[in-house]
Amino acid sequence: MPGLFNPLQLGSIELPNRIFMAPLTRARAGREGVPNELMARYYAQRASAGLIISEATGISREGLGWPDAPGLWNDAQVDGWKLVTEAVHAAGGRIVAQLWHMGRVVHPDLGGRQPLSSSATTAPDFAHTYEGKKPYVEARAATQADIDRILDDYARAARNAIAAGFDGVQVHGANGYLVDQFLRDSANLRDDDYGGAIENRIRFARRVLEAVGGAVGMDKVGIRFSPNIYSQGVEDSDPIPLYAEVAKMLEELEVPWIELREPAKPTAAGAIPTAPVSPAMRPHYSGRIIINSDYDWTDARARIADGHADAVSIGRLFIANPDLVKRLATNAPLNPGDPHTFYSGGAEGYTDYPALTEQEAA
Ligand SMILES: Cc1cc2nc3c(=O)[nH]c(=O)nc-3n(C[C@H](O)[C@H](O)[C@H](O)COP(=O)(O)O)c2cc1C
């Protein structure tokens, strides 16, 4: 029976354990989205994770709408990420880059133009901008020329990620961002090859995976979905058949791993998800399944032991516990996290969470 501390192979990446660090936006890269020494220290502190999935990273200026989040579209960003990947590797870890296009939730103050989405819709709630929160603006429906350009941006970002020393990439297909805006029917109102029937709505994700896999090799590619939660106005009226088709597509493309933000019970944020969708994906997909969201260790161990999943990724506990894997192995107490410093910038609440002392770890 596999357990959390057993090794795992994800395509070309060999991992020593099955406790991953989930992607976590921390907004420390400055206005130009260039990673720095502080970020290198933060990630290196967490190198004992089986795999670090980086914070969401913009593939282009027009696709990045989070203040101070990093990018991967220019040489300065590649050089900045080299600091991070070298520090993680020197500390014995492995790291993949999460590739991000935010679609309709990019405010023009950050993206520099009207946002794009599958359809002309407006996201609910408010955008974070450098001048505080502002209402979202209506997106423009992407034309075929826009889609072709965005696919090129994905491919360039993937190549840049490998040039920056990442071990692979993860396409961000979750949480109401662009890939998700094509997948799920509350946001995709198109009636062309990219909308309507399920086979059309999954086409954009397919093209992105083909572009990224073509650029760096599919053995270095994973993708994240959030099949059973409402995210930024994006949800689906019938998720089981949609994600069963997604699973078949992933099998056909030989995508080696997927990560599902799939709460199994009401989340800490109070959202009540529908039932997990991964049991409907598993029969069609032979790759690795990583589960995420509000898992406690008993649940996570059980789902790995019974074959529903191969690994678990942990978000908030990794923010507050750089040595989370050791704490788990030794049943040590966990530091509480401070949500006020999640996106606040600087070292506080970022690189100053204590690791266990040698005595505590003994
Ligand atoms: C501060 C913060 C930043 C996040 N940033 C990202 C992100 O960049 N990309 C992403 O896919 N999910 C992001 N998430 C979601 C987490 O990856 C994860 O799904 C969520 O925290 C639930 O897992 P947990 O219960 O282990 O924390 C973020 C969550 C938090 C709390």
The ligand as an ORCA input file, in Angstrom:
! r2SCAN-3c Opt
* xyz 0 1
  C      -2.422     32.667     -0.258
  C      -2.936     31.698     -1.295
  C      -2.495     31.798     -2.592
  C      -2.927     30.886     -3.572
  N      -2.421     30.973     -4.821
  C      -2.711     30.014     -5.742
  C      -2.069     30.013     -7.010
  O      -1.203     30.846     -7.309
  N      -2.436     29.058     -7.883
  C      -3.380     28.105     -7.578
  O      -3.675     27.245     -8.412
  N      -3.985     28.075     -6.379
  C      -3.649     28.988     -5.438
  N      -4.203     28.917     -4.194
  C      -5.004     27.750     -3.809
  C      -4.093     26.719     -3.117
  O      -3.175     26.140     -4.040
  C      -4.927     25.565     -2.512
  O      -5.744     25.023     -3.521
  C      -5.796     26.022     -1.341
  O      -5.038     26.772     -0.399
  C      -6.440     24.807     -0.638
  O      -5.423     23.941     -0.147
  P      -5.076     23.906      1.439
  O      -6.351     23.511      2.137
  O      -4.017     22.850      1.591
  O      -4.609     25.268      1.822
  C      -3.835     29.855     -3.211
  C      -4.306     29.777     -1.901
  C      -3.858     30.671     -0.937
  C      -4.339     30.524      0.491
*
